[in-house]
Amino acid sequence: MNISHELILPNEDIPFKMFIFEGRQGNYRRDRHWHRSVEIFALFEGELTFFINEKEFPLQPGQFMLVNSNEVHSIASPLPNLTIVLQIPLSTFEKYYTDDRFIYFSRSSLNHDGEIMWLLKDMYRTYCEKDTGYEMKVQSQFYMIVYLLVTRCRQLDVSPDVIRSNRNLNRLSRITAYMKEHYDQNLSLTSLAETFGYSPNYLARMFHRYAHTTYKTYLQSLRLEYAHRELSNSDLPIGEIASRHGFASSKSFSHAFREKYGVLPSEYRRLQKG
């Protein structure tokens, strides 16, 4: 089975991503994938089963699962469930990296489930209600979770196999992080390879081997994600949105948008307003 790289963008109004798990209806499986973010799944109802580096971890209500950066994992959700997902950018932990620019959290050390579960539940409730000052309260709870992870769960004695696997994937995840910052510019494969000291052919092979996609496809996915967000949340002309997010023309944007979402940007906006 292939291993894919997941593209993660933070919520628009907070510096991390938080949402209800997309497999909430049950009869769902997310195939093997990896990403740069540290991820927490907090299960409140139903059940989930995680497979991390081929090891099985069943999850019951009141428990959460932590997935480290660059860990290959899959998720089975046979039954309906209520799960809050928190995806934390790896750069949040930068001050606590090891010499390998690496941080690892032990799942066996997570014996404070109740505190983190409560924080996540209240964070999500506050975020949905969006009362005055909600961003400050949500971010204060977010950093409390980060504090608990760093002080209670960080593991300094990590096996060489884990470090080696992380190093292989981390090379590409550093590149994709750079692409997220510069996706709206003229970002060619050649210029990106020069920035990181690789040949274009070698960089293209990295995308194929570790992300199971091409550089061009990944860059277009980035541009589409950001453009889709702005299309949903603004009244800017479609041509301006295309230009702001790195597309050569509104025509190329419309073509890519229809390929991914099944409708033209103008139709999508009309449906959203309807």
N, C-alpha and C positions, 0 to 999 in steps of 0.2 A: 504494500500500500504506500502511496506517495506521502511525503511530509510537506505540508505547505507553510508558508510564512503568512501570518495574519497582520494586516494593516490596522493599527490602532491610532485613532485621533481622540484627543480629550474632548469632553463636553465644551460647548462654546463659552460658558460663563465660569468654569472652574478648571484648575490645571491638572485634571485627571478625568478618567472616564468612569461613570457609574450608571448602571442600568439594570432592568429586570432581565434575567436570562431568557434568551430567545427560544429555548426548549421548554418553556413553561407548560405547553399543552401536552407534553409527553410524546411518546413514539418518535423520539428524536435522537440523532447521534451526530456529534461533531467529530470528524475524522482527525487523524494525527496532524498537529500543527505546532508552531512555536512563534514566539514574539518576544520583543525586548522588554516589555513591561512585566512587572511583578503583579500577579493576579490573585484575588481572593474571591471565592464563591461561598456565600453565606446562605445555607439552606434552612428555610423556615417551615416549609411543608413539602411532603412527598419524599422522594429519594433520588439520588444521583450516584453514578459510579464513575470514578476517574481512573484513567490509565496513564501513569507517568513513568516514562522510560520502561515500559512494558510491565510495571507493577500495578496491581489493582488496589484501589482505595474506595470502598463503599462509604457513602455519606448519608447520615440520618438527620432528621430535623434537630436544630439546635447546634449543629456542627458546621464548621467551615473548612474549606480546602485551600491551601496556599500553593500556587504554582510559581516557581522561581523563573527569573528571566532566562530565556533560551532553553527552557525545559520542553522537550517534546511530549505532548499530552493529547489525549482524546477524552471525550465525555459521552456517557450513555445516559439517556433520560427516558426510560420506558414509560414512566407515569407522570401525570400532571404534577407540577411542583411550583413553589414560590421561592425563588433564589435571587438575591441581590449580588451583583457582580461589581467588584471594584478593581480597576486596572490602574496601577501606579507606575508612572514613567520611571524607568531605571535611574535617570539623572537625579531623582529625588534623594537617592541614597549616596550621592557622589562623595560626600565627606567621609563615608564609612567603607569605601572600597578597600580591598586588599591591594597588594602590590601588582596583582594581575588585573587590576581595574575590574574587580569582580566582587559581588556580594551574594551570599547564599544563606537562606533561612531554613532551619531544620523543622520539618513537620512534627517530629516527635517532641519538640519543645513547646508546642502550641497547647498548653494546658490552661489557658485563660480564655477559653472559647466564649464564656458568658459576657465578658467585658467587650470583646471585639464584636460579638454578635449584636449587643445592645447598641454600640456606637454606630454600626452599619445601618441598623434598622432606623435609628433616630436621624442619622444623616439623610437617609433616603426620604423619610417622611418630611423633614425640613426642606429638602431640595424640591420635592413635589409641591409643597404648599407655597413656597416662594414668598413668604412674608418679608417685610422690611428687614434688611440686614442678613437674609438667609445665607448669602455667600460667605460671610464672615463666620457664622456658626458652623456651616458645613466644613469649611476649611480648617477651623479649629479642631473639629472632631477627626478630620482626615489626618492632621499632623499628630494627634494623639495616637491614632492607629500606627502611623509610621514610627512614633516613639516606642510603642509596645513591641513592634517587630524588631527594631534595632537593639533594644535593651534586653529583650527576653528570648528572641528567636534566632539572632544572628549566629551563624556557625563559622568559626575561624579555622577549624581543622577539617578541611574538605579533601576528599579523595582525589588523587591525580586524574582518574578517569573523568570525574565531574568537571575538573578544571580544563582538561583537554577538550572535552565536548563543548564546553562554554566558549573556549577560545576560538574554535572553528566557526561557531555561529555568531560570535560577537564581532568578528571581522565584518560580516555582512550587516549586522544590525547597526554598527556604527555608521556605515554608509547609508543605510535607509533613514537613520535619524538625521543625517546631513541633508538628504533629499527632501525630508519633510520641511526643513527650514528654507530650502532654495527651489522648491518644486515649480514656483511661478516664474523662474528665470530660464534663460536659454541653457538648459542643463544637458549637454550632450554626453554620451558614453565616454568619449575621448577626454573631455574636460574633467569629468568625475574621476576617471581612472588616474589622470595626472594628479589630481588633488590628493589621492590616497596612495600614490606611488605604485600603481599597478599598470599593466598593459591593458588596453581595451578588451582584448581577447580573454585575458585571465579574469577580468571583472565580469564579463558576460558569462563565463563558465561558473563563477561563484553564484550568480543569480539562478542559473539553470540547476546547479547542484543542491543549493540550500533553500531556495525559495520556490523552486519548481515553476518558474515563470521567466520571462525575459525582462531585461532592463526597461525596454520601451513600454511593455505592458504594465510593469509596476509603476513607472512614472505617470502613465496615463491614469491608472487607478487612483493615485494620489490626487492628481488634478481634478478628477471627477468627484472624489469625496468632498473636497473643499468647495468646488463649484456647486455641487448638489446642495450643500448646506446653505450657501448664500442664495441660491435660487429659491429655497424654501423660506428663508427668513428676511428677504429684502425685496424691494420693488425695482431694483436696478435693471436696466435693459439687458437682455440676454447677451448681446454683443460685448457689453462692458464686463459682464461676469466672465465670459470666455477669455477676454484679454487679461483680466486681473488674475486669472488662475492658470496662465501659461499656454492657452490654446492659440494656435496661429490665426484662427478665424472663428466666427460664430458657426460657420458651416462645419468645420472639423469638430467643434464642441457638440453640435447637435447630432452629428453622426455617432460620436463616441457615446453620448448620453443615451441615444435610442438603442444602441447595441447592448448597453448594460441594463437599462431600466424599462425598455420596451416601448417608450413613448418619447416624443420630441420634448425638449425643455419647455416650449410654449404650451404644449398639451398638459405637461406635468403641473405647471404653474396654474393653469386653468382648473385642473382637477383639485389642486390644493385649496384654491379659493372657493370652489364649489362645495 
